[in-house]
């Protein structure tokens, strides 16, 4: 069961990543990971985006405040702390 009941407010939009390993890159947010997969990223065994996120070493909280999206056509999970919030996010 998904943890987030409604879509991420920036779902379907392109945003500039503010910090972390993807800083400065344009990221098209699809939605919260748990809404897409139906489960936490922590239980998505074998998924390349989840494995990459788990091994990133960025010190992100071990929670489900992560969105799935694409950079140059490749899927990535990014914690919301690395993304713009509110009206400054549109781009």
VENQUISUL-V727556 format. One record per pair of residues at least 4 apart in sequence whose C-alpha atoms are under 8 Angstrom apart, sorted by the first residue. I is the first residue (numbers start at 1). J is the second residue. If there is no record, write none. Layout:
i: <I & I>
j: <J & J>
This chain:
i: <1 & 1 & 1 & 2 & 2 & 2 & 2 & 2 & 2 & 3 & 3 & 3 & 3 & 3 & 4 & 4 & 4 & 5 & 7 & 7 & 7 & 7 & 8 & 8 & 8 & 10 & 10 & 10 & 10 & 11 & 11 & 11 & 11 & 12 & 12 & 12 & 12 & 13 & 13 & 13 & 13 & 13 & 14 & 14 & 14 & 14 & 14 & 14 & 15 & 15 & 15 & 15 & 15 & 15 & 15 & 15 & 15 & 16 & 16 & 16 & 16 & 16 & 16 & 16 & 16 & 16 & 17 & 17 & 17 & 17 & 17 & 17 & 17 & 17 & 17 & 18 & 18 & 18 & 18 & 18 & 18 & 19 & 19 & 19 & 19 & 20 & 20 & 21 & 23 & 25 & 26 & 27 & 27 & 27 & 28 & 28 & 28 & 29 & 29 & 29 & 29 & 30 & 30 & 30 & 30 & 31 & 31 & 31 & 31 & 31 & 32 & 32 & 32 & 32 & 32 & 33 & 33 & 33 & 33 & 33 & 33 & 33 & 33 & 33 & 33 & 34 & 34 & 34 & 34 & 34 & 35 & 36 & 37 & 39 & 39 & 40 & 40 & 41 & 41 & 42 & 44 & 45 & 45 & 46 & 46 & 47 & 48 & 49 & 49 & 49 & 49 & 50 & 50 & 50 & 51 & 52 & 52 & 53 & 53 & 53 & 60 & 65 & 65 & 66 & 66 & 66 & 66 & 67 & 67 & 67 & 67 & 68 & 68 & 68 & 68 & 69 & 69 & 69 & 69 & 70 & 70 & 70 & 71 & 71 & 78 & 79 & 80 & 83 & 84 & 84 & 85>
j: <34 & 38 & 39 & 34 & 35 & 37 & 38 & 39 & 40 & 34 & 35 & 39 & 40 & 64 & 32 & 34 & 35 & 35 & 11 & 31 & 32 & 35 & 31 & 32 & 67 & 29 & 31 & 89 & 90 & 28 & 29 & 30 & 31 & 28 & 29 & 30 & 31 & 28 & 29 & 30 & 90 & 91 & 26 & 27 & 28 & 29 & 90 & 91 & 26 & 27 & 28 & 29 & 83 & 84 & 89 & 90 & 91 & 23 & 24 & 25 & 26 & 27 & 83 & 84 & 89 & 91 & 22 & 23 & 24 & 25 & 26 & 27 & 82 & 83 & 84 & 22 & 23 & 24 & 82 & 83 & 84 & 23 & 24 & 82 & 83 & 58 & 82 & 58 & 82 & 71 & 71 & 69 & 70 & 71 & 69 & 70 & 71 & 67 & 68 & 69 & 70 & 67 & 68 & 69 & 70 & 35 & 36 & 67 & 68 & 69 & 36 & 65 & 66 & 67 & 68 & 37 & 38 & 39 & 40 & 41 & 64 & 66 & 67 & 68 & 77 & 38 & 39 & 40 & 41 & 64 & 39 & 68 & 44 & 43 & 44 & 44 & 64 & 50 & 64 & 50 & 50 & 50 & 51 & 50 & 51 & 51 & 52 & 53 & 75 & 76 & 77 & 54 & 76 & 77 & 55 & 56 & 76 & 76 & 77 & 78 & 79 & 79 & 80 & 77 & 78 & 79 & 80 & 77 & 78 & 79 & 80 & 75 & 76 & 77 & 78 & 75 & 76 & 77 & 78 & 74 & 75 & 76 & 75 & 76 & 82 & 83 & 84 & 89 & 88 & 89 & 89>
